[in-house]
């Protein structure tokens, strides 16, 4: 059992859930005219652009939850194939590091998501 992976998994799941919930409240609520998928965005965005933006927004959350599940699994079972497990962990670390850097540079450090993303990368590599 590796508690660092389990903590990283929980942090990543929290980021993914916060991303979807806060996105719905802070970004998409004002763009929703009816139904689940927001469609308003004119004059800046057409309906098709708002729809793909909404879908892509939640895709990030889904993939974050999937990566969280992988880290949870790595943290809760003994590694029989250590090379594969290490490769999966390193891939998760690189993905969260790159994501944290992307958010940091894109928002000039103003969006707090870069902090837990970098923490997840550190926890994964601290194994």
CORLIN-V840283 format. One record per pair of residues at least 4 apart in sequence whose ideal C-beta (glycine too) atoms are under 8 Angstrom apart, sorted by sequence separation. I is the first residue (numbers start at 0). GAP is how many residues later the second one is. D is the distance in whole Angstrom. If there is no record, write none. Layout:
BEGIN
I;GAP;D
I;GAP;D
END
This chain:
BEGIN
1;4;7
2;4;6
3;4;6
4;4;6
5;4;7
6;4;6
7;4;6
8;4;6
9;4;6
10;4;6
11;4;6
12;4;6
13;4;6
14;4;6
15;4;7
16;4;6
17;4;5
18;4;6
19;4;6
20;4;7
21;4;5
22;4;5
23;4;5
24;4;6
26;4;7
27;4;6
34;4;8
40;4;3
41;4;7
44;4;4
45;4;7
46;4;6
47;4;7
48;4;6
49;4;6
50;4;6
51;4;6
52;4;6
53;4;7
54;4;6
55;4;7
56;4;7
57;4;6
58;4;6
59;4;6
60;4;6
61;4;6
62;4;6
63;4;6
64;4;7
65;4;7
66;4;6
67;4;6
68;4;6
69;4;6
70;4;6
71;4;6
72;4;6
80;4;6
81;4;6
82;4;6
83;4;6
84;4;6
85;4;6
86;4;6
87;4;6
88;4;6
89;4;6
90;4;6
91;4;6
92;4;6
93;4;6
94;4;6
95;4;6
96;4;6
97;4;6
98;4;6
99;4;6
100;4;6
101;4;6
102;4;6
103;4;8
106;4;4
111;4;8
112;4;6
113;4;6
114;4;6
115;4;6
116;4;7
117;4;6
118;4;6
119;4;6
120;4;6
121;4;6
0;5;8
22;5;6
23;5;6
31;5;8
32;5;7
33;5;8
40;5;7
44;5;5
73;5;7
103;5;5
105;5;8
108;5;7
31;6;4
32;6;6
40;6;7
78;6;4
30;7;4
31;7;7
32;7;5
39;7;8
78;7;8
106;7;8
30;8;7
31;8;7
38;8;5
40;8;6
44;8;7
102;8;6
30;9;5
40;9;4
27;10;5
29;10;8
30;10;6
39;10;7
102;10;5
103;10;4
38;11;6
73;11;6
102;11;4
37;12;5
38;12;7
37;13;8
99;13;8
100;13;7
36;14;6
73;14;6
99;14;5
102;14;6
103;14;8
73;15;6
99;15;8
37;16;6
36;17;6
99;17;3
100;17;8
36;18;8
69;18;6
70;18;8
98;18;5
99;18;4
30;19;6
96;20;8
99;20;8
70;21;6
95;21;5
96;21;7
99;21;6
69;22;6
95;22;7
30;23;8
95;24;4
96;24;4
66;25;6
95;25;4
27;26;6
92;27;8
93;27;8
66;28;7
91;28;8
92;28;5
95;28;7
27;29;7
66;29;8
26;30;7
92;31;4
91;32;5
92;32;5
22;34;5
89;34;8
22;35;8
88;35;5
89;35;8
88;36;8
19;37;8
18;38;8
19;38;6
22;38;8
88;38;6
18;41;6
19;41;4
18;42;5
15;44;8
16;44;7
15;45;4
18;45;7
15;46;8
15;48;3
16;48;8
14;49;6
15;49;5
70;49;8
12;51;7
11;52;6
12;52;6
15;52;6
11;53;8
70;53;7
11;55;6
12;55;4
11;56;4
9;58;8
8;59;5
11;59;7
8;60;7
8;62;4
7;63;5
8;63;4
5;65;8
4;66;5
5;66;6
8;66;6
4;67;7
7;67;8
4;69;5
5;69;4
4;70;3
5;70;7
3;71;7
4;71;8
1;72;7
2;72;7
1;73;4
0;74;7
0;75;6
4;84;7
7;84;8
11;84;7
18;94;7
14;98;6
14;101;5
13;102;7
14;102;7
11;104;8
10;105;5
14;105;8
10;108;6
11;108;5
10;109;5
7;111;8
7;112;5
10;112;7
7;115;4
6;116;6
7;116;5
4;118;7
3;119;5
4;119;7
3;120;7
3;122;6
4;122;7
3;123;6
1;125;6
END
